[in-house]
Amino acid sequence: MIKVRNFLIGLIGTVSFFAAANSYTLGKYKMISSWLWIGWILSVVISIVPFLFYNKLQTKQLNRCRNGCEQLKIFLVSSAASICYSIAGLIGMLSMESFMENPKMWIIHCVIAILVEGFLFWNGIIRIYLSSAQLGMKWRVIGIICGCIPIVHIIVLAKLIRIASKEVELENKKILTNKGRQADAICKTKYPILMVHGVFFRDFRYLNYWGRIPKELEQNGATIYYGNHQSAAMVSESAKELDSRIRQIVEETGCGKLNVIAHSKGGLDTRYALSMLGTDKYVASLTTVNTPHRGCEFADYLLSKIPESQQNAVANTYNSAFQKLGDESPDFIAAVTDLTASACKKINEEVKDMPDVYYQSIGSKLNVASCGRFPLNLTYKLVKCFDGFNDGLVGEESFQWGEDYQFLTVKGKRGISHGDVIDLNRENIDGFDVREFYVELVSRLREMGF
């Protein structure tokens, strides 16, 4: 939304410029002309150097993004005023001498207007393109493609401004919130947090599987560790890796136990380790996030329908790629097989909850397939045929496990996908603040004595 301040800056600046240029060119109102030029120069300064006239935000990046948004808003107002002024001059509607009596001057006015507005636009758009995280690749590309399409480019520009402005407001508010409660350390649990990734991913140093969540938790007092297990293996093998990792952390830090937050297949892996490998002695709580505790019927279907030769071809490509990324012995087929409904039924018969560990679970769903990021937008309908409403991979009925269960979604079309629930895409979702959700989750564990 364009604030009154931006509207007045753009309008006054444009009218001042054209009135000054017109009065000076026609040799009239020369005293007024000088004041009009001053008004135009001031409006340009305000739009080009907006940080002189706005409250300073918490980071330089947010300041750049906010200033770019404000400048683009001024651009929209001033360009609309420029067009109206030029048209009025063209058809002789101005009280001053018609531009039609001096077509050369009218052309000069139009050229100068285009140059000035172009400068305003590029100064603003470059700022938000370089500083906004929420625009992502999608809206940056859309902005470039639609930039030359009349009318559409205005609609897209308004969308870009809206996304970037909401980002600035939210991120600045979050920084202030964290600063305000920093002394409380609301996420400083008795036992450290171990975050366990799901299948087909790894814990990379510079590409965090959990998005912005770990940083948010640490800013509120949490101590975070990662599973560091392979991306794909059968449940029993992944469990062995997690058992070794948990024992290592406990031994090196002397923390006694850990609170485990495990996503997707990581929840099955951890449950197996607790029950079958004696890892329960070192774990105080297990929170599973969108874990297919009862498996995926669509996985059974795919394994039964896709020829073995094609399965092996995909598996060999995957295994080879992830060996280069650090996995010692990735096993694509074994991992997928243990996610089937039939395999999970067998696991649940053997793996029992341990009495000294607190179990809780979280699930979510997409409301419309198209709102999921690739490939979840493609798999949603397939999963729905077999498992009903789902998060793009796992059916709603498969999530619940343990003493407490939270089911997450939002109003409207968006929903919360298998990736959204761990902030995989670093996307701000209306109605669901994923970072604050985990802060509250860990804060509750702290209150419970874990």
N, C-alpha and C positions, 0 to 999 in steps of 0.2 A: 504494500500500500504506500502511495506517495504522500509523504507528510506535507502539511501546509508550508513548512519552511522550504522544502525542496521545490514546491510548486512556485512559491514567490521568487526564489532565487532564479529559477529558470525563466519565468515570465518576465521579471524585471530586467534581467540581463539581456534577454532577446529584444524586448521593446526598446531598451536604452540604446542598444547597438544600432538597430535600424533607424530609430529616430535621430540619433546623433549623426549617423552617416548620411541620412537624407537631408537634414537641415544644413549640414556642412557643405554637401555637394551642391545644393540649390542656392547657397549663399544667404540663407535665411537663419534667423534665430541663432546666431553664432555664439552668443553668451550662453544660451540654454544648451547649445551643442557641447560645450566643454564639460558641463555638469553631467550631461548624458553619457559622455565618454567615460567619465570617472565612475558612474554607476555601472557601466558595462565592464570596465576593468575590475571593479570590486567583485562583481558576480563571477567573473572568470577565475579570479584568485580563490574565491570560496569554493568553487567547483573543482579546481585543479588541486588545491591544497586543503582538502576538507578537514584534516586532522586539527587544524587551527581553530575550528569552530565546533567540534564535537567532543564529548567526554572520551577520555582515553580508556581503552579496553585493556584486558589482562595480558594479552600477548600481541606482538607485532603482527603476526599473521592475521589475527582477528581484526586488528586495526586496518590492515590493508584490504581485507575482504569487505569490511563495513564501508570504508571510504570508496571502494570501487562501486558498491551497490548504490551509495548516495549519489555518486557522480552519474551513474546510469539513469537514476530517477530524474536528476536535473536534465540530463540529455533528452529524455522522453518529453518533458514539459517544454524545454526550450526549442526542440525540433518541431514540435506541434505548433508552437507560437510562431516560429520562423516561417513555416509553410503557410499559415494563415495570413501573416503579414505580407508575404510575397504575393499570394493570390490576390489579396486586397489591393495591393499596389498595381498588379497586372490589370485588374478590371476597373481601376480608377475609383475605388470605394474610399480611399483615404481623403481626409480633409485637405491634406497638402497636395502639391502638384502631382498629378498622375504619373506613374512610372512609364506609362505608355508614351508620354510626351518625351521621355528620355529613356528609350529601351536599353541603351548601352549601360546606363546606371542600374537599371533593373537587373540586367545580367550580372553586373559586378556584385550587386547585393546577393544574388543567388549563389554565386561562386564562393563569396566570402562566408556565407551561411553554411554551405556544404563543408568548407574547410574547418570552420570553427566547430560545427557539430561533429564532424569526423574526429577532430582532436579530442573532444569530450568523450565520444563513444569509445575510441580505442584506449584511451587512458583508463576508463572504467572497466572495460571488458578484460583487458590484460591483467588488471589487478585481481579480479575475481577468478579468472582462469588459473592464475598462479597461486592463489591462496586458499581457494575453497576445496575442501575434501569431498563434500557431498555432491558436487556436480558430477563427479566421476567421469569415466570415459564416455558414457552414454550421452549425457547432456552436453558435453563439450563437442562431441561429433555432431549432434543434432543442431547445436548452435551454429557450427560452421556451415553445415549443409543448407540450413534454412536462412542463413544470413542474407542471401540474395533474392529471396522470394517475398515480394511485396505483401503486406498485411501479416503474413505468417511470421515474418521475422520479428514483428512487434510482439506478437503473442508469445513466441519462444523467448524473446528477451525478457518479457515480464515474468515468465516461468523461471528463468535463470536468476533473476533478481530475487524472486520469492524464495527459492531454494537456498541461495547464499545468505540472505538476510535471516532466515530461520536458523541456519547453522550458526551464524554469529551470535544470535540471541541465546541459543541453547548452550553453546560451548562456553560463552562468557559466564552464564549463570552457573554452569557446573563447576567451573574453576572457583568461583566465589563460594559456592556451597561447600566444596572440599576444603577450602581455606578456613571457612567458618567452623568446621567440625574436626579439623586436623588434630587438635589437642585431645579430642575424645577417643581417637583411634578405634572407631566402632567396629572395624574389621580385624582387630588384633585378637585373634582366637588363641585359646590355650595351646592348641596344636597347629602346626603349619598346614597350609593348603597344598595338596597335590592335584594338579590338573591333568587329566588323562584324555588324550585325543581319541577320535574315532577311526574308522577304517579308511584307508586310501590317503592318509595324510601323515606328515611327520612333524615333530617339533623342531622347526627351523629357527635359527638364531635371529634372523632379520625379518621373518615373516611369521608372526605369531598366529597360530591356529585359533586362538581365543580372541583375536582382534584387540580392542581397546580395554577389555575387561580386566586383565591382570594389572595393568597400570593403574586403573581406577581403584582396584582393591588395595594395591600397595600404598597408594596415596592416603588411604584410610586405615593404614596400620597392618595390613595382612602381609604374611610371609609366604611367598609362592615358590613351588617347585613344579617340575614337569615330568611326565612318565618316561619320555625319551625311548619308547619302545618302537618296534618296526611298524610300518604302515599297514601291512597285510600279513596275517598268519591265522591259523586256527585258534580258537578261544583258549585252549589249554596252553599253547605255546606263548601267546601274548601274556597270559596270566603269569607264566614263569618269569618273563621279562619284568613285569610289574612287581612281582614279589621280590625279585633281586634289587630293583630300584628302590622300593620302599624300605627294605632292610638297610640298604646303603645309606639312605638319607637319615634314618633313625640312628644308625651307628655313628655317622659322621657328626651329626648335630646334637645328639643326646636328647632329642625332643620327646622321645618315648613313643608317641603315636602321631598319626597324620589324619587330617580330614580330606577325604578324596571326593573330588567333583569330576565325574566321568561322563563323556558325551558319546552317544551312539553305541557302537560295538564296545567301546571302552568300558561301558557299564557292565556288559557281560563278562569281559576279561577280568575286571576287578572282583565281581561277585565270585567268579571261579577261584581266583587267588585266595580270597577270604575263606572260602569254604573248604577247598581241596588242598591248599598248600600251607595252611597255618598262618597266613598273612594277617588274619583277624587280630592277632596279638598286638599288631602295630598300627591298627586303624581304629579311630574313634567313631567316624561316621562315613557313610557313603551316600552321595547324592548323585543319582543317575539322571542325565539330561537327554531326553528324546531317544532313549535306549529301546531297541526292539526286543523286549523281554520275552515276548511270545512269537518272535520271528516275523518274517514277511512272506505272505503267501505268494506274492508276485515273484519272489526270488525262486521259490519252488517251481513256478511255472516257467520262468526263463531257463532254468537249468535243465528242465525236461524237454524244452522245445528247441533250444539252440544246439545245433550239431556239435559234437565233441571237438571236431577239428577246429571250428571257429572259436570255441571256448579256449582251447589251448593256444591258438594264435594270439588272442587278446591277452591271455595270461602271460605268455612268453614276452610280449612287448612290454607289458606293465612291469613284470619282474625284472627285466633287463634295465628298464629306465630307473627304477627305484633302487636297484643295486648301486647304480652310479651316484644316487643321491644319499647313500649311506646305509641302506638296509643290508643286513648280512645275508639273509635268505628269505626274501619276500615270497609269499605263496598266495596268489590272487584267488585261485579256485578254492583253496581251503577256507579262506576268509569269507568268501561269498556263500559257500556251503553252510558254514556255521551261523549264517544269518537267516536261513530258511526256517519256516515255521516248524517243520519236522525236526530239524536239528535243535532248535531252541526248546522244543517240548522235551526232548531227551535231556538237555542240559538242566532244565528246571526240575526234572525228576531226581537228578543226582546232586545238584548244587542247592544246599539249604542255607537259609539266613543264619548268621551266627548271633547268639544271644547278647553278646557284649558290644555289638556294633549297631549304631543307629542308622536305619535305612530310610531314605526318602526319595521321591522321584518327581520329575518335571516333564511335561509334554506340551506340544503346541500343534497348531494346524494352519495350513494355508487356506484362505477362503476362496481364492480363484487361482487357477493354474498359472495364468499369465503374470501374476505378481511374484512368482518365484524366479530367482536367478537361474540361469542355465547351469546344469541340466534339469533342475528340479521342476521347471516349467513344463518340461517334456514328460517326466516320469510321473507327475502328479495324477494324471487321468488313468494311467496304467495301474498305479498302486490303488487308486480308488475302486477300480473294478474288482480287485481281490480283497483289499483290506479296509475299504470304506474311507471316511474322511482321514486325511493324513497331512504330514508336513512336507510332502514331496518325495519322501522315501519310506517313512514308517507310519503304519496305521494307528489311528487314535487309541484303539483298544489294546495296543501293545506296550504303551508307555508306563502304566501304573505299576509301582512296586514299592513295598515298604510301608512304614507307619503313616507317612504323610505324602500327599500328591497334589501338585499344582498344575492346572491346565491353562495354557496361555493362548490368547488370540486377541484380535482387535476388531473394532467395528468397521464395517465397510468391506471393500474388496481385498484389502492388503493381506491380512493374516500374518502369521509368523512361521517361517520355514525352518527346515532342518539346519540350515546355515545361519539364519537370522538369530536363532536362540543362543548361538555362541559368538555372535558379532563377526562372523567370518567375512562379511562384505563391508564392515565398518560403515553401515548405513543407519542413519537416524530414521526411526519409524514412528509415525504419528500414533500416539496412544500407547507406545511401549518403549520405555527407556531401558535398554538391555543392560547398560552399565550400572544403573541405579538398582535394577532388579538383583544383580549379583551382590551389590553392596548390602542390600537388605537381607539376601539369602545368607551371606557369611555373618552378618551382624546377628542374625537369629541363632546361628550355630554358637556364636560367642555367648549369647544370653543363656543358651542351654548348657553351657559349661564345657563345650568342646573347643 
